[in-house]
Amino acid sequence: MGLTLDPSIAGDMTLYAKTLLGATATYIFALRRGFKGATEFLQTMFPDRPAVFYDRMDFLLVSVIGSMIGFLFYAPQTSAQALAAGLGWVSAINVALKK
């Protein structure tokens, strides 16, 4: 009696993983261009924490939660669309937060 996974769920998980990959890659490259992500928000909500706390929480918020939002908002049906959803999410936030 083995554990089986519905093929549609497995497909969605694969597409989400590709969305996460796109969001993570864009997040990493955006940091080199001065992207601050959610750091200011986190410093306000959780004052007096070590810098590594803000770095890790920012990564989780922008990459993981952002890729979930991108996946739900864009509803990708192919691998290319999933990757673009992840890339697009972080890029859109980066542009929106520019001063």
N, C-alpha and C positions, 0 to 999 in steps of 0.2 A: 504494500500500500504506500505508494510514493506521493509526494507533494507535487501537485501540478499547478501551474500558473496560467490563468486565462491569457491566450495569445494577445488579445487587445491590450491587456494591462502590461504585459511584457514589452509590447511595442511602444506604449506610452512611456514606460520607464526608460527605454532606450532613447527615445526622442528627448525626454527630459534631461538625461545624462548629457546629450549633445548640446542642449540649451545651456546647461550648467558649464560645460566646457567653454562655450562661447563667452558667457558672462565672466568666467574666471580669467580667461585670456585677455579680454578687453580691460578688466579691472587691473590686471598686472601692468599692462602697457599704459593705461591711463595714469597710473601712479607716477610714472616717469615724466609725465607732462604736468604734474602738480594737482592731480585729482585728489580731493580731500574726502570724498564720499560722505559718510555719516559721522565723521569724527567730531565735528563741532556739536552736533546733536547729542552724541554720546557723552561728551565732556560736560554738557549741561545737565543731562539726565543722571549721570553717574560721576559726580565730581571726585577729585582726589584719588584717582585710580592710577596704577602704573601705565606707562605709554603702551606697553605690550597688550594690555587689556583693550585699549581703544583700537589698536591695530587688528587684533583678532576679531573683535566684535564688528568692526567695520567690514572686514572681509566676509564674515557670515551674513551680515545684513545685505550688503551690496551683491555679493555673488550668489549665495544660496536663496535668500528671499527674493532678490531681484530676478533670478532665473525662474523662480516659480511664477512671479508676476508676468514676466515675458512669455513664459510657456502658456499661461492661461489667457493672456491678452491676445497673443498672435496665433494660438492654436495651430502649431506647425503640424504638417502632415508628412513631410519628408525630412531626411537628414539635413539637407541644405537649409530648409526653412527653420529647423530647430536651432542650428548653429547661428543663423542670422537673427533669430529671436534673442538669443543670449548676447550676441554682439550688439544688437540694436538697443537692448535694454540699458546696458551700462553707458553706451554712447549717448543715448537720449538724456539720461540723468546727468551725465557730464556736461552736456551742452546747456541743459536747463539750469544747472547750478553755477555756471560761469558768471562772474560779476562783470 
